[in-house]
Amino acid sequence: AIKASLLEDSGVDRPQTPVSFGFPCPEGGVFDLANLRVTDGSREIPAQFTATAFWPDGSLKWVLIDLLTDLKANEDRAITVELGRGVTRQPVPSPLQVKDEAGQFTILDGVLRYVINKQRFNLLDLVALHKDGGPNDPVLLEPGQPGVVLRDEQGKEYSSSAVPPDRVVIEQQGPVKVVVRVEGKYGAADGSTYMRYVARLTFHAAQRAGAPGRVGVAWTTINDYL
């Protein structure tokens, strides 16, 4: 068991805040992600575990741990990561669902429905309150947005939605978060392209009934224009 602490040092209450950190494991210590869990001393904290590196013998070397927790202003909260063959954890109920449909990914968080267009990547093609998954769901974000727009030194505009992306994949999927990775080129209306982008959309589950999750966007522009 390894003890750690979560420190809120900005003086702000943070209900259900996402926490993500890398955790090193000793060589030969644990081979299965099912043999890790996080506790706060009295109870297990729902968490998601993703292997990111392995030792030569196949045991886990680095694990990415994701969890949602309440932190009060200036709170220093102690947690413990337990690992070993005798460690088991409880299943984590989650509203997060992913549907891989023709031309799009649909992510449900129990309250909202998000649509990512695989052919015309404009971040979120549609956001709606999820009732029956049909046209009567109240729409919060209309489709047809251009996405991220890049303007070159001559003033010509290129967007992430003008040409199909090269790759759209589910990079991580679990009870705490889903990460969608998109790679492609910025395109113009005439079909020309300029530079590249790598985007990660992270959908966090909400642990309170009726509350929507959170969506984070990490965007990288790669200048390969010579």
N, C-alpha and C positions, 0 to 999 in steps of 0.2 A: 504494500500500500504506500502510495506517495501522496504527501499532503501538499496542497497549493492554496493560494488565496486569490479572491477576486476583489479588487479594490476600486471603489467608485471615488475618484479624486476630484470631481468637478462640482460637487455640492448639488447634484440633481438626482431626484428620484427616477429610477429607470425600471418601470414595470415590464416584465417579460422581454428583457433585452437579450439579443443574440450574443453569445460568447463562442469564440472559436480559437483554439490553440493547438499547437503541435505537442505531442507527448512521446518521449523516447522510451523504448523498451529494451531491456538487456538481451543480449544474444542468447537464444535458446529458452527465453523466459516464457513466451506465449506464441502460439501458432495460429490461434483462431480469435477473430474479433469478438466472438461471443463470450470470451473469457476476460472481458474488461467491463467495468462499470464505474459510475461516479456517484458518490454519496456526500451528504453534508453532515455526517456524523450520526444522524438519526433516521434518515430515509434515503432511498435511491433517487437521484435526479435523472429524469428522462434525458437521454443523450443519444447522439448519432456518432458512429465510429467509422472512419475511412482509412484504409491502409495506404500509406504513401511511399514506404521504403521497406526493404526486407534485408535480413542478414543472409550470408551465404548458405546457412542451413535451412532457409525458408521461414525462419521465425520472424515475427514483426519487429522492425527496427524503429519506424516512426509511424504514429497514428494521429490523424486529425480528429479532434474531438469537438463536436458542436452541441451546444445546449442552450436552452432558454431559461432565464432565471430572473427573479425580482431582486433589484439592488436598491437600497435606500441611499439617500444622499450621504456621502462620505463613509459608507459602510465598507468594512473589510471582512468579507465572508470567506470562511474556511471551507474548503472542499477536499475530498480525498478521491484519488483514482486508484481503484483496486484492480489487480491483474493476476492471472495465474490459472492453472488448470481447474482449481476448485471454485473459481469465481463464475457465477452466472448472473444474468440480469433479467428483469421483468420486461415483457414486450411493451412497447411504447405505442399507445393509441394515437393516431394522427389523422387529421382531416385531409392531409395532402394527397392528391391523386394526380397522376400524369396520364394523359391519353395521347398516344402517337397516332394521329389521324392523317389522312391524305392531305398533304400540303401544309400541315400545321401541327404544332403541339398545343394541347389544351391543358392548363394547370388549374386545379381546383383546390382552394384552401378551406372549404367548408362554408364560406360566405361569398367569396368573389370567384369569378371565372375569368382567367386570363388566356388570351390566344396569341401565339407567336407564329407568324407567317413564315414558312420555310423558303418561299420563293421571293417574297418582298419584305425584307427584314426592316421594320420600322419600330424596333423595340417591342412595344406591345400593340398588336394590331387591333385588339378589342379588350375592353375590361367591362364586365357586367356583373350585377348582383346575380348570384346563382340560385335559381329557383327550380326550374325544370330543364334547364339547358337548352331551351328553345328561344324563338324570336321574341317571346313575351318577357324575357329577363330584362330588367331595367338596365340600360346602357350608361356607363359612366365615362367611357372613353370611346369616341367614334372611330371607326376604321378610316383609312385613307391618309393618315399622317405620313410625312416624308421620312421620319426617323432622324438620324443624325446627319447634318448637312455640313459639308466642307467646301470652302470657297478658295480657289487657287489665287495666285498672284495677279492674274488677269481678270479676276472677278467671276470666273466660270464656276458654277455650282455643281457639286457632286453630292450624292446622298447614299446612305446605306440601303435604301429601298429601290434604287434605280435598276440594279442588276441583281440576279439571284446570288445569295451567299455561296461560298465554296463548301461550307460544312456547318451543319446544325446538329448538335448532339446533346444528350443528357449526360453531363459530366459527373454529377453526383445525384443520388436519389435515396432518401431515407425519411424517417418520421419527423425530423426536425427541419430539414431544408432540402430543396431541390435546386440544382445548379444547371442552367442551360448555357452551353458555350456555342457561340456563333463566330465564324471567321469568314471574311470576304473582302471585296474591294468596294471603294466608293465609286459610284457610276454617275454619268451625266445623261441627259435626255437623249443625246445623239449616240449613246452606247459606249462612249469612251470611258476609261477608268483612270483613277488617280489615287495612289497610296492604298493602304490596307487597314483593316481594323480587326481587333479581337474583342468580343464583348462577352461578359458573363452576367447573366440575370439570375439572381439568387432569391428564391421564394421561401420565406420562413413560415412555418406553421404557427398558429396562435394556440395557446394552451387553455384559453378561456372560451367557453361555449358562446357562440354568436359573435365573437370578435374576429375581424379579418387578420390575416397574417401581414407580413411586411415583404416588400420587394426592394432588393438592392441591385444597383447597376455598377459594374466595373468596366470601364471602356479604355482601350489602348489603341492609339493610332500609330501605325508603322509607316515610316517614310522610306519606301523602296523606289521612289521615283528619281531616276538618275538623268 
